[in-house]
Structures are given as C-alpha cells and as structure tokens.
C-alpha cells in the first residue's frame, strides 16, 4: 500500500505527483514558498507568450480562439486565461502552476502480486517480453496486436514487475467504458494491489494507488507521477486528434519512466514512426485462441437511406437476419448517429418480436455516449440480459462480449473510417468457444474505407 513518508505533513498528500494551482495550496493552508525552498515543488509559468501565440502550459492549448482575456482583480491588469481547460480550474497568466518534484509515496511490495495462472501464446509471450524489457530499462515500446489478441494479458508481467520494483503504474485509455471494464479484471488479477479508477464522476478522484486506471483526460492533474505509463488504444478518439491528451499523458510520466503504447489499428503517423525505426514495436498477429479475425461481408441495401429516414432498418438487414449462421448469438447493431440509435428502437422491437427473434421488448435496447444508463446497459448486454443492443461507435473498441454477431448500418457513413470498421469487426469472434462471429457491412455504395478495412483484416490473418 502507498504511504506518505513520515517527514511529510499529511496536508501535502493531495499535491504529491500532481500539477496544482496556487488556489489549491491556499485552500489547504499550505505555504508554497517553504515547499519551493525545500525543493519539493517547482514553479512553472502558466502561459508561454510569444509575439503571436499564447500557449497554456497545463493543457498545451495554443488555439488562440480558446485563449481569453480577463480583468484580474489581484494585480489590476488584463490577463490571458485558458478556456480549453477552465473546467479544471482557471489558469491565469499571472498565476503560475506548481509541479511536485519532491519525495514520492513509500511502498512495500506484497509477497504475492499477480495471481493470473493462464498461459500466454507464443505471440503474446514475445510481446510480453518486449513490454517487460521496456519497464526494466526505462524505454518505450508499441504493442501492435490484432483485435482479440489478448493485449491486456500481455501487460500482466510488465505491470507485476513494475510493482515489484516499487514503481507506480498508470494504465490510461481514452474512454471511461474501458476504465470501468478493466478495473474489476485487474483487481482480480492483482488482488493485493491498491487500484484507483479515474474518470469523470468517479468516486476515487482523490485516492492514491500503486495501479491507476484512468481516462487520458484525468491525467491533466498529474506531474511526473508514474514510473510506468501504459496508453491503451493510442489511435482512438479522443486521444487521437486531441493534442491536449498526448501532452498531459507525457507530462504525467517521470523523466526516467517508460511508456507502453497499445493499438490494434495504428494511424499513419505511428506506422511511419515504426517503419523509420523511431518507435520500437512488436506485432501480435494472432488472436489469443489462434483463430482468424472474422472477415466482414458486404450487403447492398438499395433502400438504406429511405428506410433510415422512416426510422426503420433496411429490408436487406432482415433478409440477413433470417439466414444467420448462428441465431443464438447476441447481436450488436452499430449506427452512425445518436438520433438513429434512439429512433430505430420502436420499429425494431416490433419487427424482432414478430419474427420471434426476441421474446419481449426488454431484450433490446440502445446506447450512446450521452446515455445516463450507458454503464448499466453495457453490463446487461454482457450478462446476456439483453439480446440486441443498438449502439453508436462508442462500443467500437475496448469492450469484450463472448459470442456476438455484428451489423454495421450505413457502413459507408463518414463516421465509420477504416480504423473504426476494423475495431467494430473485432468485437465478433472473441471467444475460443465461438471464434467465428459474423460481421456485415450494410451499405448503399462501397467506400474506400470499407475496402481497406477488409483488406487490412485479410492481411492480418495472413501474417505470422
């Protein structure tokens, strides 16, 4: 268990390993000057000012339309402030940030750390060895593994070694659903280790632990805190395309720390870095059970748009449903927009009940990012209390259901790019007992991303 060193006052616990505002110290009645003299806290300018650009040093924002001006009462002047991260507390030009560089938490590793008794495949073991090498030597590595390759299990030896060495570990992921799914899994594998879950609305935002499982957004509060940083789904929204998240994640790692990147669908910049040997990587070409990834099939739906405008699934979908290879599987239906996820419900319930694909309306539901019951619905589907779940791309990655078929409605929509289609296809066939789930692209015209997704899946299946 992590403990504060006896020579550090308990009032300083909230600041260890954190990036703080001056107001935070004032609220806790802590003397910042004394901490700076002791070398425990480092003063950091809140803004970097150039002739044409203002950059926030807390979130890295340099978009000038997100830099505001405010009349400061304290120094009777007009100052810049950051609108980008204002929900975390206002960053003012005249008020510096404070990063903790003093003593860290004390930690005595338990006798038993990891209780997982499974066996890694040859491909998994190669990746696990590279991750272990990275945490031992303080280097970085990217684990490029196909969907369902067992990337979480690959991380167990590296996490255990880090904890054995008294290091703090953070597993960061772009989405809160993944945090909620990973927390009980890792708590079961590491039962003697304190584990903290961080996401918006979490009850554990101010706890400390040897292993922190966090959304990347929450890392804005940390400063050189973690020895081992594991970033899951580095290609996923919002981590990909949101400069703030790589910025704060990098700052949360100690200068001597290591970073392990995880992805099943690397982006172009990552592929370039891998090809140029600027980013060390290891490829896991097979799923943990040894079976191929399910290759999606195309289904042309001539009336797709008119059906969707009428809040109905297209006739092509129902023709496929009547010929499914394994009707006992649960069904995950992906749609491109939140409004569609909600609007399709009533007609779908009626159609599914008339065909006797579901026994009651309680067996089907929808979910999207803004759904207040999102957590409960995903859990109901996992527990097979739901037979059908209509979803947006919020469930395209990071969640595991053992035996499902996947249908993507309007697969040519711009929201379904190549990476999204590969990830969605990867939801099927994840169980060794049922490794061949169906994946169907319903479309009214094939797109380049659809072709590329299928081509990539076939290439992965051929690789060794």
N, C-alpha and C positions, 0 to 999 in steps of 0.2 A: 504493500500500500504506500502511496506517496505521502510524505510528511514534510512539513516545513522545518528547515533547520532550527535548532533551539535558540540560536543567537539572532533570529529574525523575528520581529514582532508579528503576532497573528494578524494585525491590521493590514499587513502587507500582502497577505495571501492573494487577494484579487488582482495584484499587479505583477506577480511572478510569471514571466513568459508572455506578458501582454504588452500591447501598444495602447497607451492611455491618453486621455485628455487631461488638461490641468484641472478641469472641474471635477474629475473623478477623485483626484487626491484631496481636493478641498472638501468634498462630501465625506470622505473618510478621515478628515482632520489629520492628514499626513503632510509632513514638512518635505517638500520636493527638494529644497536646497541641500538638506542633510543627505538625502539619498544620492544626489549628484556628487557631493563631496566624497561619499563613501565608495563611489564608482559602481553603484548598483543600478542607477538609472541614467540613460543617455537622452539628452535633449536633441530633438530632431525638428528642423523647420517644417511647419505645417504646409507651406507652399513653396514651390520653386518658381521664381519670377524671371522671365526673360523679356525681351523687348516686345514680343507679340503674343507670348504664351504664358499662361498661369497653369501650373500642374499641382494637383493635390497629392501630397506625399503619404496620405493614408490609403487612398484607394487607387492612386495612379491616374485619375481622370485628368485629361488635358483637352477635353472638348469645351471650347470656350462658351458655348451656349449653356453649359452646365456649371459655369463659374459665375456666381452672382456678386453683387456689391451690397454692402450693408453699412449703416452708420453705427460705429462702435461707441457705446456709451462709456466704456472703460478708458479709452485713450482719445476720445473726442475726434475721431478721424473716420474716413471711409475706407473700408477694407474689403478685400475679396474673401469669399467663402465658397465652399463646395456644395453644390446642390445634389451631386451624384450620391454621396454617402450621408446626407443630412439626417436620414432616419436613424443613424447610429450615434447621433450627437453632432452638433455643428462644428466644423473645422474652420477656424478663423485665421486669417493671415497673421494677425498679431499674437496669436496664442500657439506656442509650439506643441508638438507631440512628445510623448515620453515613452521610450522603449526600455524594457527591463533587460539589463545585461549583468545583473548580479547573481548571487548564488541561486541554484535551482532547487527543486524538491529533493529530499532524501528518499532513497528507495532500496529496499532489500528484497531481491527476487525470491519468490516462494520455491520450495523444493520441486513441486510439480507445476509446470507452466502450461503445456499443451497436452490435452487428453485425446486428441484425434488419433484413432487407430487404423485409419484407412491406408490404402496403398496408392501411391502416385504411379501413373503410367510412365513409360519411357520418355515421352514428350513432355509430360508435366514435370518429371524429375529434372530434365535438362533446364527448364525454365526456373524451377525452384532453386537449383544450384546457382544460377546467374543472379537471382534476387538475393540469395544468401551472401554471395560474393560482394554484391553492392553494399549491403548494410555493414558487412565486416570491414570493408576498405573505404567506406565513405564516398562511394561513387554513385553514378546514376545508371539506370537501365530501363528500357521499354520492353514490356512483355506484350507481344502481338499474338493473341490467341483467338482462334475462331470462336463464335458463339457456342457456349456449352462445353468449352474445353476444360472447365473446372479451374478458372483463374483464381477464385477465392481460395481453394485448397492449395494451389501453388504457393500462395503467400504465407501459409502457416509456418513453415520452417524459418522464414525471414523474420516474421513477427516474433516467434518464440526466441530466436537468437538475440534480437534487439532487446527484448525484455530481460533475458538472462544477463545481458551486459549492462543492465540498469538504464537503458535508453527509453525515452518516451516516443511513442509511435502514434501517428495520425493516419487514418485511412479516410481520405476525402473523396467525395463524389458529388456530381452536380445536382442530384435530385434527392429530396427528402424521402421519397418512397424507398430508395435503395438504402438509406441510413436505417430506416425502420425495419427493413428486411434483414440487413446484415447484423444488426445489434444482437438479436437472440441467437443467431447462428454462431457468432464469435463468442458470445458469453458461454455457450455450451461447450465450445472447443477450448476456451481459456477460462475455466470456472473460478480459478483462484486470482484472477487479474481484475483490477478495477477498470470498468469500461464506462465511458461517457458518450452519450448521444447528443449531437448538436444539430439543430435545425430550427427554423422559425417556429416558435410556440413550444419548443422543448422545455421540459421541467428541469433539465440538467445544465443550463447555460453557464452556471457559475461554479460547477463542480470541477474537480481536477482528477485525472486518472492516468494510469500507465498507457492505456489504449483509448484514443479518442476517435470516434466515428462521426464525421462531420460533413455537412454540405460545405462546398467551397466558399459560399458566401460568408459563413460564420468565421472563417479564418481571418477576416479583416481585423479581428480583435487581438491577434497573436503576433508576437515579435521574437524571432529566433528561439522558438519554444521547443520544437520537435527535432529529435535526432534522426528519425526515420519518417519520411513522408511518402505515402502511397496514394497516387492520384488515379482513381478509377474512371474509366470512360473519358479519357482526355479529349476525345473527338466530339463529345456530346454537347449539345446546347444545355445550359448557357455557358459552360466553361469555354467551349469553342465559340469564338466570335464576341466574347465579352472580355476586353483587355484587363479589366479590374481583377478577374478571378485568378489568372496566372500570376499577376502582380502580387496579390496578397498571399497566395499559396507559397510562392517562392520566399517571401519575407518571413513566413512562419517557420521555416526550416533553419536550423543552426548552420553557421558557415561551414562547420565540419560534418554536417549531416549528409544523408543520402536520399535520393528520390527515386521511387519506382513508379513508372508510368504504365497504365494498363489500357489496352484498347483491342477491340475486335475489328474496327474499321478506321484505320489511321487516315488522317487528312493528308492533302498534298504536301503541306509543309513538313509533316512528320515523315512521309515517305522520302522526300528529298533529303532530309537530315539523315535518315537511315542509309540511303544509297550513298551519300557522301561520307559515311562513317563518322558523322559528327554526333550521332545519337546511338550508343550501343543498344542492341536489341536482341531478343531471342523469339523465334516464331514457334508457336504451338499449333501444329497443322491438323490435329485430330481432336474430336470431342472425347471426353473422358471415357465414354463407353465404346469408342472405336468405330462407331457408325458414321456414315457421311452426313453432312448437313442436308436437310430437305431442300430440294431444288424447286422453286416456285413454278407454277404453271400459269399461262395466260388464259383469261376467259373474256372474250369480247362481249360487251353489254351495249347493244345498239341504242337502247333507250335509257342509258345511265343517267344523263342529266335531267331528262323529263321525269324519270322515276324519283330522283332525289328531290326535285322541286315539289313533287307531290308527297314528300315525306315517306317514300317507300323504297325498299331495297329493289334492285332491278330484277326482272324475271330470270336473267342468267344466273343470279345468285341462288334462286330457289331450284332451278334445274340442277345445279351442282349439289345442293343440299340433298336432293333425292337420290344422288348417286355416290355419296360419300363412302369411302372405303371402310371407315370405322365410325359409325354414328354414335357410339358410346363415348367418344371423346368430347370434352368440353370445347366450346367454340369462342374464340376471341375475334371480334369484328372491329377492324380499325377503320375509322372515318377521318376525313381531313379537318373538320371543324367542330367546335364545341356545340354550335347550334344543331348540327346534324346528329350528333350523339344523343341529344335530348329529343329532337323531333322524330327520329325514327322509331322511338320506343313503342308507341301505342300500336302502330300498324304491324310492327314486327311481332309483338306479343300475340296479336290476333292471328297472324299468319302461322306462327310457330305452334300455337295451340291447335289450330285447325288441322295441321299436318301431324299433330301429336309428337312434335319434337321436344316440347316441354309439357309438363303436367299442370303447371299453374303459372300465373304471372309473376309469382315470387321467385321464379327460377331464372329470370332475365333482368338485367339492369344495365345502366350506363355509367361511365365515369370520365372525368376530365380534371384538369389541373385545379380549377376553382371549386370543385365539388367539396363541400364541407364533410361529406360522408365518404370521401375517397379512400381513406385508410380502411374503413370497415368493409367497403365493397370489395376491395382487392383481397382482403383476408377471407371474405365469404367465398370468393371465387377459388382461392387457394384451398379452402376447406371443402370445396365442391358443394357448397350450399346454393351456388348459382351454376346454371348450366351454360348460359350465354352471357357474355359481357361485351357491350359496345363501348369502345374507347377511342380517344384521340391518341396522338403519338406519345402521350405521357407514359404509356406502358411499353414503348418500343424497346426498352433495354433495362437491364438491371433487376428484372423480376423473373422468377422461375415458377412455372406451373408444369407438373409432371407429364400430363397427357392431353394435349390440345391440338385442334386444327386452327389455322389462322386464315382469315379472309380480309383482304385489303380492298375497301370500296373506293373507287376512283383513284386507283394506284398511280395514275398519271398526274395527279394534283401536285403543285409545286412544293407542298409541304413534305411530300414523300421523295426526298432525294435518294441517291444511291446508298449512302450510309444508313439512312432510316429504313429503307427497304430490306437491306441485309440484316439489320438488327431485328426488325419485325419478323422476318423469316426465321431468325434464330430463336424465337420463342417456342417453336414447334420441335418435337422430337428430342426433348432434353432428358427423357427418362430411358434408362437402359432396358426397362420392361416394354417401352413403347417408343422406339427411336425414329419412327418414320411418319411423323405427323404431316398432314397436307398443308401447303401454303398456296393460296390462289390470289393472283392479281386480277381484279375485276376492273376493266378499263373500256374507254371508247376510242382508244388510239394509243398505241405503244409509244413510250418515250425513251430517250437515250438512257435516263437513269434506270428505267426498268430493265432494259437490255444489259446495262453494265452490272446491275445487281446480280442478275442470274449468271452472267459471265464470271463475275468475281467468285460467286459461290461454287461454281463448277471448277474454277482454278484452285480454290482452297481444297476441294475434295480430291484433286489430283496430286497435291503437294504431299511430300513426305518430310 
